[in-house]
Amino acid sequence: MRLLPATIGFCMLVFTSVLAAQTVHVEEVRISEGSDRTRIVIDLDRSATHTLFTLSNPDRVVVDIPQGRFALGGSKLPDGLGAVGKLRGATRDDGIARLVLDMNSAVDAKSFLLQPGGGKGYRLVVDLLTGSSTPSIAAAPAKGAPDIKAVAKLPSDAVALVDQPVVAAAPAKAAPVAQPVAKAASEPEVPKYPLSTAEKNIAAAVSEVATKVVKQAPAQEGDRTLVIAIDPGHGGKDPGAIGRGGLQEKKAVLQIGKRLAELVNAEPGMRAIMTRSDDRFLSLKERRDVAARAGADLFVSIHADAVHDRRVGGSTIYALSEKGATDEAAKLVAQRENSADLLGDVALNDKDAMLASVLVDLSQNASLEASISLGDNFINEMGKVSKVRKQQVQQAGFMVLKMPDIPSLLVETAYISNPQEESNLQSVQFQQRLARAMHSGIRSYFYANPPPGTRIAQLSRAQRLARQHVIKNGDTLSEIASYYGVSVASIRATNSISDSEVRVGQVLRIPPPLDI
C-alpha cells in the first residue's frame, strides 16, 4: 500500500509522541532577552511532550516534561534575565522534570518543540511575551495529552534562528502609511495537515493501544511485581559449548541462572521465572513463549561463549540488532491475519497493515532502547567481576531476543574455551559473583526507570525521600545531584565536602528538593 506524505508524517508524529514516554534528559537550559520577549531554550536528548501553565501570587511559569530527568552535568541553571527573576528545576517523584520560572511580572507564555537541525538536537522553546507581539505558536495544553501539532517539524529557517539570542530590532524609518507587521522568522506557523477519515481512524486506534504496546500504563499507583524471565541457554540434547576440561555450557549457565533467580526473588517487588530449571531442551520459540505468558518485564538469556583461540576471554552483552528487529517486525505484520501474537495485550490480527506496522515499530523501538540502557548497567556491574570484552552493548540478530514488547539481553558470561574461565565457571564463588552483578544491573536499571504502578516505583520514591545516598563505584556528584533533583553545590554544602573528598561507601546527606 502506498502512503500519502501527510499519512507518513502523521504516523511519524504518533511514533514520536509515544517514544516521548521514555526518559527524556534535560541537558541544558539557556535564556536570552529581546525587546518584546524573554526566550528560554531547553536542550533535550530526544523528542518530548510537555505541558506549560502559569501560576499567580506570585507569578510563575511552569514547564513539565513527563518521564523527564535533569542531566545538566557539571553546569547549572542560568541566572534570571529579563522577565525571569529566577529559574528552578527538579525531577519530581512522579517522573516529571519540572522547570519553574519565577517571574518579575505576569506574562503571556507560549512554547513549541523544534526538531534537530543546524547542528542542534531537540529543543523546547518557551517565549515569555512582554510586548505587543502575538506569536503563532500555541502553547502545549496544561492538561491531557499535548496537541499533536506541538511536535510537528518546523521550517528550516526557524531551526536556524531559534538558537540565536533574541535581540531588540532596530527602529524602523517612519512611513506615511502604516504597514502590517511581518512575523519574525523565529515565529513559524506549525504546519497543519488535514487528516483524512482513514488517518483519523488510525489516530484513534493508536491512541487507544499505544501505551499498552510500550508498557507505559498511565496509572501511578499500585504494587505490581516486576517479572524477570531468566533463560539458561541450551539444555537437554543441546549441551552448548564444551570446554577442554569437559565443562558443558548448559550446566554452567543453569547454575548461574538459578543463583540469579534466588537474588531476584529475594528483591522486594521482583519475581523470577526460569525458562528451564533442569536439564531439558527448549526451542527458541518455547523460551520466548514462557516469558510472554508470564508477562515478563525483562528477558535475560545466559550463555558461555567459545572460540578456537583459547586466549580470548571476557564477558559480552548483546541486544537485538536493528536489522533483526526490522525483520521480526515485518514478519509479525505479514502474519497478523493468522497470528495470535500480542504486543502488550494488543492483538495484531484485527489491525490493518498500516496500524499493525506503526504498533510493531513503536514496541520494537521502545524495547530496544530499554535493552541497550539495561545492557550498559550490566557492563558496568560485570566489569567489577571479570574482564568485559566489549565496553558497549553489542547488537546481533539472536532469535531468542526477538520479542517486540519485552526488553531482552543475551549475556555471554565468559569464554568456556578459555581454560582459566572454564575453571572460573565451575566455581561456586564465581557463579555467585556473576549472578550478583546481573542482579545489580537489573536492580539499578529499574530503580532509575521504575515502571508506573509497580512496587519498585513505590520503593524508588521512598528511597529518594530518605534523602541519603551511599556512594558506589563510578558515582559522580553531578549524577547524584541530577538523580535527586538538587544542585551539586547544595550537596557539597550540606556535607561540607569537595570533589576530592568523595569516596566509595561514603553516606551523603541529600538536601531537600527545590520547593516547586
Rosetta blueprint (number, residue, H / E / L):
1 M L
2 R L
3 L L
4 L L
5 P H
6 A H
7 T H
8 I H
9 G H
10 F H
11 C H
12 M H
13 L H
14 V H
15 F H
16 T H
17 S H
18 V H
19 L H
20 A L
21 A L
22 Q L
23 T L
24 V E
25 H E
26 V E
27 E E
28 E E
29 V E
30 R E
31 I E
32 S E
33 E E
34 G L
35 S L
36 D L
37 R E
38 T E
39 R E
40 I E
41 V E
42 I E
43 D E
44 L E
45 D L
46 R L
47 S L
48 A L
49 T L
50 H L
51 T E
52 L E
53 F E
54 T E
55 L E
56 S L
57 N L
58 P L
59 D L
60 R E
61 V E
62 V E
63 V E
64 D E
65 I E
66 P L
67 Q L
68 G E
69 R E
70 F E
71 A L
72 L L
73 G L
74 G L
75 S L
76 K L
77 L L
78 P L
79 D L
80 G L
81 L L
82 G L
83 A L
84 V E
85 G E
86 K E
87 L E
88 R E
89 G E
90 A E
91 T E
92 R L
93 D L
94 D L
95 G L
96 I L
97 A E
98 R E
99 L E
100 V E
101 L E
102 D E
103 M E
104 N L
105 S L
106 A L
107 V L
108 D E
109 A E
110 K E
111 S E
112 F E
113 L E
114 L E
115 Q L
116 P L
117 G E
118 G L
119 G L
120 K E
121 G L
122 Y E
123 R E
124 L E
125 V E
126 V E
127 D E
128 L E
129 L E
130 T L
131 G L
132 S L
133 S L
134 T L
135 P L
136 S L
137 I L
138 A L
139 A L
140 A L
141 P L
142 A L
143 K L
144 G L
145 A L
146 P L
147 D L
148 I H
149 K H
150 A H
151 V H
152 A L
153 K L
154 L L
155 P L
156 S H
157 D H
158 A H
159 V H
160 A H
161 L H
162 V L
163 D L
164 Q L
165 P L
166 V L
167 V L
168 A L
169 A L
170 A L
171 P L
172 A L
173 K L
174 A L
175 A L
176 P L
177 V L
178 A L
179 Q L
180 P L
181 V L
182 A L
183 K L
184 A L
185 A L
186 S L
187 E L
188 P L
189 E L
190 V L
191 P L
192 K L
193 Y L
194 P L
195 L L
196 S L
197 T H
198 A H
199 E H
200 K H
201 N H
202 I H
203 A H
204 A H
205 A H
206 V H
207 S H
208 E H
209 V H
210 A H
211 T H
212 K H
213 V H
214 V L
215 K L
216 Q L
217 A L
218 P L
219 A L
220 Q L
221 E L
222 G L
223 D L
224 R E
225 T L
226 L E
227 V E
228 I E
229 A E
230 I E
231 D E
232 P E
233 G L
234 H L
235 G E
236 G L
237 K L
238 D E
239 P L
240 G L
241 A L
242 I E
243 G L
244 R L
245 G L
246 G L
247 L L
248 Q E
249 E H
250 K H
251 K H
252 A H
253 V H
254 L H
255 Q H
256 I H
257 G H
258 K H
259 R H
260 L H
261 A H
262 E H
263 L H
264 V H
265 N H
266 A H
267 E L
268 P L
269 G L
270 M E
271 R E
272 A E
273 I E
274 M E
275 T L
276 R L
277 S L
278 D L
279 D L
280 R L
281 F L
282 L L
283 S L
284 L H
285 K H
286 E H
287 R H
288 R H
289 D H
290 V H
291 A H
292 A H
293 R H
294 A L
295 G L
296 A L
297 D L
298 L E
299 F E
300 V E
301 S E
302 I E
303 H E
304 A E
305 D E
306 A L
307 V L
308 H L
309 D L
310 R L
311 R L
312 V L
313 G L
314 G L
315 S E
316 T E
317 I E
318 Y E
319 A E
320 L E
321 S L
322 E H
323 K H
324 G H
325 A H
326 T H
327 D H
328 E H
329 A H
330 A H
331 K H
332 L H
333 V H
334 A H
335 Q L
336 R H
337 E H
338 N H
339 S L
340 A L
341 D L
342 L E
343 L E
344 G L
345 D L
346 V E
347 A E
348 L L
349 N L
350 D L
351 K L
352 D L
353 A H
354 M H
355 L H
356 A H
357 S H
358 V H
359 L H
360 V H
361 D H
362 L H
363 S H
364 Q H
365 N H
366 A H
367 S H
368 L H
369 E H
370 A H
371 S H
372 I H
373 S H
374 L H
375 G H
376 D H
377 N H
378 F H
379 I H
380 N H
381 E H
382 M H
383 G L
384 K L
385 V L
386 S L
387 K L
388 V E
389 R L
390 K L
391 Q L
392 Q L
393 V L
394 Q E
395 Q E
396 A E
397 G L
398 F L
399 M H
400 V H
401 L H
402 K L
403 M L
404 P L
405 D L
406 I L
407 P L
408 S E
409 L E
410 L E
411 V E
412 E E
413 T E
414 A E
415 Y E
416 I L
417 S L
418 N L
419 P H
420 Q H
421 E H
422 E H
423 S H
424 N H
425 L H
426 Q L
427 S L
428 V H
429 Q H
430 F H
431 Q H
432 Q H
433 R H
434 L H
435 A H
436 R H
437 A H
438 M H
439 H H
440 S H
441 G H
442 I H
443 R H
444 S H
445 Y H
446 F H
447 Y H
448 A H
449 N L
450 P L
451 P L
452 P L
453 G L
454 T E
455 R H
456 I H
457 A H
458 Q H
459 L H
460 S H
461 R H
462 A H
463 Q H
464 R H
465 L H
466 A H
467 R L
468 Q E
469 H E
470 V E
471 I L
472 K L
473 N L
474 G L
475 D L
476 T L
477 L H
478 S H
479 E H
480 I H
481 A H
482 S H
483 Y H
484 Y H
485 G L
486 V L
487 S L
488 V H
489 A H
490 S H
491 I H
492 R H
493 A H
494 T H
495 N H
496 S L
497 I L
498 S L
499 D H
500 S H
501 E H
502 V L
503 R L
504 V L
505 G L
506 Q L
507 V E
508 L E
509 R E
510 I L
511 P L
512 P L
513 P L
514 L L
515 D L
516 I L
